[in-house]
Amino acid sequence: MINLTSPVVVRNLLERFGLAPHKQLGQNFLCDGNIIARIADAAALTKEDAVLEIGPGLGALTQQLALRAKKVVAVEIDSGLIPALEYTLSGLDNVKVIHGDFLRCDLSALHEELGGGPFCVAANLPYYITTPIIMALLESGLPVKTMSFLIQKEVAERMAARPGTKSYGSLSIAVQYYTDTELVLRVPPACFVPAPAVDSVVIRLTVRPPKIRVDDTNVFFALTRAAFAMRRKTLANNIAAGGFGLSRTQAEGVIASTGLRPDVRGEAVSIEEFARLSDAIGAWKTAE
């Protein structure tokens, strides 16, 4: 296989195929072999597993996934990288590269390409589009087992954050509603070509059935988004402005009915407490 863990090799490949990293696509090619292996290892793959990779770049992670899994389907948005991937992945007959924008792909069709059963996801995700990609997967209803991503450190910390911390917010709740989260390791900018301006983190998300029950997930997620719309305001004020049809006084009453302080702020409310509050709001709306 082509050695894609050498910055010199990566730069030569880019020159050979007339490529340059696209800043607007968030292209930073990871060149550290140990970290690439750690991302692949975080997926805990077996030879029976199928893997979806998003944004394979030049194929460094793709190579490692192919050595561990039964099949890899890689979706790459940049048409210029397709010939390079054909070169770097030659000889790996369990890899299929699809040219397309993942967020516009037919996820059911991708699932069929992966064999139609449970599958894993792994990627060095572009920072600017990390959250939409992860939420699209979590909300798809497809049988995803694990997701192992290299993402911006700040975003990873928000996903894993707990109540009472600055990083805790609606993204924390959405990801933790569907998964168990684990920060695996930090990755400095020097491991990339070109080097990004921020640190990165490998995060592992193990998908599982929700640990909490809510009467209406639409109300629950609308509530958690509204709760952090204006972080300095109280939860009651944010609910009153969130389109639920409650005044601030009514919102305070519903909040108090769940055992929370009427002047509580969103960052102090746990996922379980948001679930109780969501059900209380739904009951209030039904009673009106």
C-alpha positions in Angstrom: 0.0 0.0 0.0 1.0 3.6 -0.6 2.5 5.1 2.6 0.1 7.9 3.5 1.6 8.6 6.9 4.5 10.6 5.5 4.0 14.4 4.9 6.4 14.1 2.0 4.4 11.4 0.3 1.2 13.3 0.9 2.6 16.5 -0.7 4.0 14.5 -3.6 0.6 12.9 -4.2 -1.1 16.2 -4.2 1.4 17.5 -6.7 1.1 14.4 -8.9 -2.7 14.7 -9.1 -2.7 18.5 -9.4 -4.5 18.9 -6.1 -4.4 21.4 -3.3 -6.3 21.2 0.0 -9.6 23.1 -0.3 -10.0 25.3 2.7 -13.8 25.6 2.0 -14.1 21.8 2.3 -12.1 21.7 5.5 -9.4 19.5 4.0 -6.6 18.7 6.4 -4.9 15.4 5.6 -3.9 13.4 8.7 -0.4 12.0 8.4 0.3 10.4 11.7 0.2 6.6 11.4 -0.3 6.0 15.1 -3.3 8.3 15.3 -4.8 6.9 12.1 -4.5 3.4 13.7 -6.1 4.7 16.9 -9.1 6.0 15.0 -9.5 2.6 13.3 -9.0 0.8 16.5 -11.6 2.9 18.3 -14.2 1.4 16.0 -13.4 -2.1 17.4 -14.0 -3.7 14.0 -14.1 -7.3 13.1 -13.7 -9.0 9.8 -17.5 -9.3 9.7 -18.1 -5.5 10.0 -19.1 -3.0 7.3 -17.8 0.5 7.7 -19.0 3.8 6.3 -16.3 6.4 5.9 -17.1 10.1 5.2 -14.5 12.2 3.5 -11.7 9.7 2.9 -9.3 12.4 1.5 -6.3 10.5 0.1 -7.3 7.2 1.8 -5.0 7.0 4.8 -7.8 6.0 7.2 -9.5 4.0 4.5 -6.5 1.7 4.2 -6.6 0.9 7.9 -10.3 0.3 7.9 -10.0 -2.0 5.0 -7.4 -4.1 6.8 -9.8 -4.5 9.8 -13.3 -4.8 8.2 -15.2 -6.9 5.7 -16.3 -3.9 3.6 -15.6 -0.1 3.5 -17.9 2.3 1.6 -16.2 5.8 1.4 -18.1 8.9 0.4 -16.0 11.7 -1.0 -17.4 15.1 -2.1 -14.2 16.3 -3.9 -14.2 15.0 -7.5 -10.5 15.8 -7.8 -9.7 13.3 -5.1 -11.3 10.3 -6.8 -8.4 9.5 -9.2 -6.0 9.8 -6.2 -8.1 7.4 -4.2 -8.2 4.9 -7.1 -4.4 5.0 -6.9 -3.9 4.9 -3.1 -6.5 2.2 -2.6 -5.6 -0.1 -5.5 -5.4 -3.7 -4.4 -8.0 -3.3 -1.7 -10.9 -5.1 -3.2 -13.2 -4.6 -0.1 -13.4 -0.8 -0.6 -15.9 1.1 -2.7 -15.5 4.9 -3.2 -18.6 6.9 -4.0 -18.4 10.5 -5.3 -21.0 12.6 -3.6 -22.0 15.0 -0.8 -22.9 12.8 2.2 -25.6 15.2 3.4 -27.3 14.8 0.1 -26.9 11.1 -0.3 -29.7 8.6 0.0 -28.8 7.0 3.3 -31.0 3.9 2.6 -29.0 3.3 -0.6 -25.7 3.7 1.3 -27.0 1.2 3.9 -27.7 -1.3 1.1 -24.2 -0.8 -0.3 -22.9 -1.7 3.2 -24.8 -4.9 3.2 -28.1 -3.9 4.8 -27.2 -4.8 8.3 -25.6 -3.1 11.3 -22.6 -1.0 10.4 -19.9 1.3 11.9 -18.9 4.8 10.9 -15.4 6.3 10.9 -14.1 9.6 9.6 -11.7 12.5 9.8 -14.6 15.0 9.6 -14.4 18.5 8.2 -14.8 20.8 11.2 -17.4 23.1 9.6 -19.9 20.3 9.0 -19.3 17.9 11.9 -22.6 18.4 13.7 -24.9 18.1 10.7 -23.2 14.8 9.7 -23.4 13.3 13.1 -27.0 14.3 13.7 -28.0 13.0 10.2 -26.6 9.6 11.2 -28.1 9.6 14.7 -31.6 10.6 13.4 -31.5 8.3 10.4 -32.9 5.3 12.2 -30.3 3.1 10.5 -28.6 0.4 12.6 -25.3 2.2 13.4 -23.2 0.4 16.0 -20.3 2.8 16.6 -19.0 6.1 15.2 -15.3 6.9 15.6 -14.5 10.5 14.5 -11.5 12.8 14.4 -13.1 16.2 15.1 -12.3 19.7 16.4 -11.5 19.5 20.2 -14.1 22.1 21.1 -16.9 20.2 19.4 -15.9 16.9 20.9 -15.9 18.5 24.4 -19.4 19.9 23.7 -20.6 16.4 22.8 -19.2 14.8 25.9 -20.0 17.7 28.3 -22.0 17.3 31.5 -24.5 19.6 33.2 -23.0 22.6 35.0 -20.1 23.0 32.6 -19.5 25.7 30.0 -19.5 23.2 27.1 -22.8 21.6 28.1 -25.6 22.5 25.7 -28.2 21.2 23.2 -25.5 19.3 21.2 -24.4 17.5 24.4 -28.0 16.4 25.1 -28.7 15.3 21.5 -25.5 13.2 21.2 -25.9 11.7 24.7 -29.5 10.9 24.1 -28.5 8.4 21.4 -24.9 7.4 22.5 -22.3 6.7 25.1 -19.5 9.1 24.4 -15.7 8.7 25.0 -12.9 11.1 24.2 -10.1 8.8 23.1 -7.1 11.1 22.5 -6.0 14.6 21.6 -4.4 15.3 18.2 -2.2 18.3 17.7 -2.2 20.4 14.5 1.3 19.2 13.5 -0.2 15.8 12.6 -1.9 17.2 9.6 -1.0 18.6 6.1 -1.8 21.5 6.1 -1.9 22.0 9.9 -5.3 23.3 11.1 -5.4 26.2 13.6 -7.0 24.1 16.3 -6.5 20.9 18.2 -8.5 17.9 17.3 -9.8 14.9 19.3 -10.7 11.3 18.5 -14.2 10.6 19.9 -16.0 7.3 20.0 -19.8 7.3 20.1 -21.4 3.9 20.9 -25.0 4.0 19.7 -27.6 2.5 22.1 -31.3 2.7 22.8 -32.2 5.9 24.7 -31.8 5.6 28.4 -34.6 8.0 29.0 -38.2 7.9 27.9 -40.0 11.0 26.6 -43.6 11.3 25.4 -42.7 13.3 22.4 -39.1 13.5 21.0 -40.0 16.6 18.9 -41.0 18.5 22.0 -37.9 17.2 23.9 -35.4 18.4 21.3 -37.3 21.6 20.6 -37.1 22.3 24.4 -33.3 21.5 24.6 -32.6 23.8 21.7 -34.7 26.6 23.1 -33.1 26.2 26.6 -29.7 27.2 25.2 -30.8 29.8 22.6 -29.8 32.6 25.0 -27.5 31.0 27.6 -27.6 34.0 30.0 -31.3 33.9 30.3 -33.3 31.7 32.6 -34.9 28.5 31.3 -38.3 30.1 31.8 -37.5 33.0 29.6 -36.1 30.8 26.9 -39.2 28.5 27.0 -41.4 31.6 26.8 -39.6 32.7 23.6 -39.3 29.2 22.2 -42.7 28.9 20.5 -44.4 26.6 23.1 -47.2 29.0 23.7 -46.3 29.5 27.4 -45.8 32.9 29.0 -42.8 33.3 31.3 -45.1 32.9 34.4 -46.6 29.8 32.9 -43.2 28.4 32.0 -42.0 29.0 35.6 -45.0 27.1 36.9 -44.4 24.1 34.6 -40.7 24.1 35.6 -41.6 24.2 39.3 -44.0 21.3 38.8 -41.0 19.0 37.9 -39.1 19.9 41.0 -36.7 22.4 39.4 -36.2 25.9 40.6 -38.3 28.4 38.6 -35.2 30.6 38.0 -33.0 27.7 36.8 -30.8 28.0 33.7 -30.5 25.4 31.0 -26.8 24.5 31.8 -27.9 23.3 35.2 -30.5 20.9 34.0 -29.7 17.2 33.4 -31.0 15.2 30.4 -33.3 13.3 32.8 -34.7 16.6 34.1 -35.2 17.9 30.5 -37.2 14.7 29.8 -39.5 15.3 32.7 -39.9 19.0 31.7 -40.6 18.0 28.1 -43.4 15.7 29.2 -44.8 18.4 31.5 -44.9 20.9 28.6 -46.6 18.3 26.4 -49.2 17.7 29.1 -49.8 21.4 29.5 -50.3 21.9 25.8 -52.7 18.9 25.7 -54.7 20.3 28.6 -55.1 23.8 26.9 
